[in-house]
Amino acid sequence: MKYKTRLSISTKIPEYLASRKQILAVGPDDISSIRYLKRLGISYIMNSLDETSIKNELMKILNEKYMHRDIGLKGIKIAKDNHSIKKNRKLIRDNLYDVFKRKK
């Protein structure tokens, strides 16, 4: 199953970004959703569910409360910039146009 989903991005990510809440993601580094969230730099990511990892990440979240407002604002901006229907519709239309234009 991991192989089949390694390139997909969770459709919930834009919703979470727009919610102004912190994201705690759990998964291996080679999954697209985890790579995307790491690249954004505004999420807490765990690669394992062992007790020590959970405690460490939760402590990090609690100790970085001063950053939560900024993380929320960045999340909203990223959701608008990267996941708006209008922008994605145009991107798909432009890409399709380029593909058909090359085939002529």
For each residue, the residues with C-beta under 8 A, 3 or more apart:
1: 4 5
2: 5 6 28 31
3: 6
4: 1
5: 1 2 8 31
6: 2 3 30 31 32
7: 32
8: 5 32 33
9: 13 32 33 36
10: 13 33
11: 14 15
12: 15 16
13: 9 10 16 17 23 33 36 37 83
14: 11 17 18 79 82 83
15: 11 12 18 19 79
16: 12 13 19 21 23 75
17: 13 14 23 40 42 75 76 78 79 83
18: 14 15 75 76 79 80 83
19: 15 16 72 75
20: 72 73 75 76
21: 16 72 75
22: 43 44 61 68 71 72
23: 13 16 17 37 42 43 44 75
24: 43 44 45 46 57 61
25: 33 34 37 43 44 45 46
26: 45 46 47 49
27: 31 33 34 45 47
28: 2 31 34 47
29: 34 35 38 47
30: 6 34 35
31: 2 5 6 27 28 34 35
32: 6 7 8 9 35 36
33: 8 9 10 13 25 27 36 37
34: 25 27 28 29 30 31 37 38 45 47
35: 29 30 31 32 38 39
36: 9 13 32 33 39 40
37: 13 23 25 33 34 40 42 43 45
38: 29 34 35 41 43 45
39: 35 36
40: 17 36 37 43 74 78
41: 38
42: 17 23 37 71 74 75 78
43: 22 23 24 25 37 38 40
44: 22 23 24 25 57 60 61
45: 24 25 26 27 34 37 38 57
46: 24 25 26 49 53 54 57
47: 26 27 28 29 34 53
48: 53
49: 26 46 53 54
50: 53 54
51: 54 55
52: 55 56
53: 46 47 48 49 50 56 57
54: 46 49 50 51 57 58
55: 51 52 58 59
56: 52 53 59 60
57: 24 44 45 46 53 54 60 61
58: 54 55 61 62
59: 55 56 62 63
60: 44 56 57 63 64
61: 22 24 44 57 58 64
62: 58 59 65
63: 59 60
64: 60 61 67 68
65: 62 68
66:
67: 64 70 71
68: 22 64 65 71 72
69: 72 73
70: 67 73 74
71: 22 42 67 68 74 75
72: 19 20 21 22 68 69 75 76
73: 20 69 70 76 77
74: 40 42 70 71 77 78
75: 16 17 18 19 20 21 23 42 71 72 78 79
76: 17 18 20 72 73 79 80
77: 73 74 80 81
78: 17 40 42 74 75 81 82 83
79: 14 15 17 18 75 76 82 83 84
80: 18 76 77 83 84
81: 77 78 84 87
82: 14 78 79 87
83: 13 14 17 18 78 79 80 87 88
84: 79 80 81 87 88
85: 88 89
86: 89 90
87: 81 82 83 84 90 91
88: 83 84 85 91 92
89: 85 86 92 93
90: 86 87 93 94
91: 87 88 94 95
92: 88 89 95 96
93: 89 90 96 97
94: 90 91 97 98
95: 91 92 98 99
96: 92 93 99 100
97: 93 94 100 101
98: 94 95 101 102
99: 95 96 102 103
100: 96 97 103 104
101: 97 98 104
102: 98 99
103: 99 100
104: 100 101
